[in-house]
Each structure stands twice: as structure tokens, then as C-alpha cells.
Amino acid sequence: MHKNSPYNESLFFKIEQISKYIQEDYISKYNQKITHDEFRVIDIINYNPDICQRDLAKLALRDCVKIGRILDSLEKKGYIQRFNDTKGKRLVKKMKLTEEGLNFYKEMIAKIEPETDKFLNQIFTKNELKEFKNYLNKLDNALASSIKVEV
């Protein structure tokens, strides 16, 4: 009989495992054009249209080099356009979604959201989902304030 270690039973391992399932099933299932990291970057840019590359790296929890590679790939695919801008008196690199990038994002969300909502609603009540999201937000905020991400 297989026994799980204390780490395999820990909350952080479970969250990591669920994240891997989501990446494999709900992102990869609907596209072969981009990676999960690329989709995440598109999502962040969509909701933060004035974001600079450094801040994008912080939100995506990736270093600037990795974000640069992701942005190179997305630009080659025609999903983003990069440009120089200023933030205060500093020159920064910014990006925006192209029309093709925005359309791709909307198509992906239209495919993913109904299926994830249906799946979650089979497992949890609306109140449980609300409470679960609150707990995850609380954990996310606590981790974000206690862990310094180097970019």
C-alpha cells in the first residue's frame, strides 16, 4: 500500500498539485499555440494595460529574463506589441495586447470558464465557493506580503 509523506499531505503540496492539473487540463486542453505561462502573461496584460515589464514579472512570479523570453514568444506570435515608455523619469518597457491577442484571450476564456464553473459547481455550493475563494485570497495576500520575489 502506498503512503503519502507529510509533505504530500501538506496544504502547499495540494495547491501545487491542483495547479499542475489546471495547467495540464484547462489550459493545454484548449490550445496548442501557447504555454500556461504565456496565457498567464496575456491575462495579466489584459487587466493591467499600463504595466511595465518589471511589474509584470512580479505579478507573474517570474524573473525578468523569463518574462523577456515569454514576451519575445508572444510578440512573434502576434499577440502583443512592445514599446518604450516612461514611468516617472525612468525609461521602461511596456506592452499591450494586439487585436489578435485580445481575440485569442477572449476565445480561451469563453472555452475555459464555463467548464471550470460547471466542474466547481458539481463539487461546491455557491457559499462554499465564496468561502474557498476568500480563504485562497487570504493565503495569497499573506504569502505575497511575506515573500519577496526577486525580479
Legacy VTK file of the C-alpha trace (Angstrom):
# vtk DataFile Version 3.0
C-alpha trace
ASCII
DATASET POLYDATA
POINTS 151 float
0.000 0.000 0.000
1.229 3.462 -0.943
1.622 6.015 1.850
1.948 9.736 1.345
4.645 11.663 3.154
3.713 14.586 5.388
4.786 16.923 2.563
2.457 15.183 0.081
-0.379 15.761 2.525
0.522 19.409 3.165
-1.638 22.286 2.011
1.138 23.721 -0.160
1.693 20.411 -1.966
-2.045 20.078 -2.597
-2.208 23.609 -4.027
0.806 22.885 -6.252
-0.753 19.615 -7.432
-4.063 21.308 -8.240
-2.157 23.996 -10.167
-0.471 21.313 -12.278
-3.846 19.689 -13.032
-5.244 23.058 -14.090
-2.245 23.794 -16.310
-2.440 20.400 -17.974
-6.198 20.163 -18.323
-7.799 23.555 -18.567
-5.133 25.462 -20.470
-3.417 22.834 -22.623
-6.717 21.176 -23.478
-7.976 24.213 -25.376
-4.868 25.351 -27.203
-1.598 24.173 -28.606
-0.470 27.688 -29.517
0.823 28.956 -26.173
2.104 27.739 -22.820
0.411 28.220 -19.476
2.961 30.933 -18.596
2.210 32.745 -21.854
-1.529 32.600 -21.155
-0.932 33.936 -17.659
1.086 36.854 -19.067
-1.650 37.636 -21.605
-4.187 37.619 -18.758
-2.080 39.990 -16.645
-1.527 42.377 -19.562
-5.240 42.330 -20.391
-6.184 43.512 -16.901
-3.155 45.789 -16.416
-2.776 47.568 -19.769
-0.265 50.127 -18.455
2.048 47.571 -16.812
5.804 47.664 -17.309
7.895 44.545 -17.833
9.374 44.617 -14.327
5.952 44.822 -12.650
4.674 42.102 -14.975
7.489 39.849 -13.768
6.439 40.460 -10.158
2.781 39.658 -10.840
3.653 36.556 -12.866
6.135 35.407 -10.200
8.862 35.063 -12.824
12.234 36.755 -13.190
12.770 39.466 -15.803
14.766 37.133 -18.068
11.952 34.540 -18.147
9.367 37.277 -18.748
11.522 38.644 -21.569
11.520 35.224 -23.245
7.766 34.867 -22.801
7.211 38.345 -24.265
9.530 37.530 -27.201
7.436 34.445 -27.939
4.112 36.286 -27.624
5.367 39.101 -29.845
6.486 36.614 -32.536
3.027 35.027 -32.398
1.441 38.441 -32.889
-0.357 38.512 -29.510
1.452 41.506 -28.005
3.229 44.647 -29.111
6.073 46.096 -27.023
7.066 49.728 -26.776
9.205 52.048 -24.667
7.561 54.470 -22.268
8.443 56.375 -19.139
7.494 55.736 -15.541
8.299 58.876 -13.624
11.605 59.869 -15.158
12.671 56.311 -15.897
12.533 54.599 -19.295
10.546 51.335 -19.072
9.423 48.612 -21.435
5.668 48.203 -21.728
3.440 46.018 -23.813
-0.130 45.814 -24.962
-2.288 43.113 -26.445
-2.789 43.251 -30.174
-6.256 42.736 -31.597
-5.247 39.148 -32.378
-4.005 38.688 -28.787
-7.209 40.078 -27.309
-9.361 37.887 -29.559
-7.320 34.806 -28.636
-7.666 35.643 -24.934
-11.441 36.096 -25.209
-11.787 32.790 -27.092
-9.781 30.960 -24.434
-11.786 32.450 -21.562
-15.045 31.593 -23.347
-13.903 27.958 -23.517
-12.355 27.649 -20.053
-14.780 29.496 -17.768
-17.973 27.523 -18.473
-16.209 24.211 -17.983
-14.433 25.220 -14.785
-17.639 26.763 -13.412
-19.582 23.597 -14.211
-16.908 21.421 -12.604
-16.658 23.528 -9.439
-20.433 23.798 -9.086
-20.631 19.993 -9.041
-18.293 19.889 -6.051
-19.091 23.008 -4.037
-22.142 25.037 -3.144
-22.093 28.759 -4.008
-21.387 29.610 -0.361
-18.557 27.077 -0.177
-17.018 28.509 -3.354
-17.250 32.037 -1.978
-15.677 30.942 1.308
-12.995 28.922 -0.503
-12.074 31.928 -2.683
-11.880 34.103 0.442
-9.505 31.615 2.091
-7.341 31.430 -1.029
-7.228 35.250 -1.251
-6.262 35.438 2.405
-3.449 32.916 1.862
-2.336 34.662 -1.331
-2.182 38.061 0.375
-0.274 36.667 3.371
2.259 34.917 1.136
2.643 37.933 -1.146
3.437 40.182 1.805
5.839 37.737 3.463
7.794 36.508 0.437
9.969 38.872 -1.556
10.032 37.907 -5.206
13.327 38.769 -6.897
12.942 40.049 -10.441
LINES 1 152
151 0 1 2 3 4 5 6 7 8 9 10 11 12 13 14 15 16 17 18 19 20 21 22 23 24 25 26 27 28 29 30 31 32 33 34 35 36 37 38 39 40 41 42 43 44 45 46 47 48 49 50 51 52 53 54 55 56 57 58 59 60 61 62 63 64 65 66 67 68 69 70 71 72 73 74 75 76 77 78 79 80 81 82 83 84 85 86 87 88 89 90 91 92 93 94 95 96 97 98 99 100 101 102 103 104 105 106 107 108 109 110 111 112 113 114 115 116 117 118 119 120 121 122 123 124 125 126 127 128 129 130 131 132 133 134 135 136 137 138 139 140 141 142 143 144 145 146 147 148 149 150
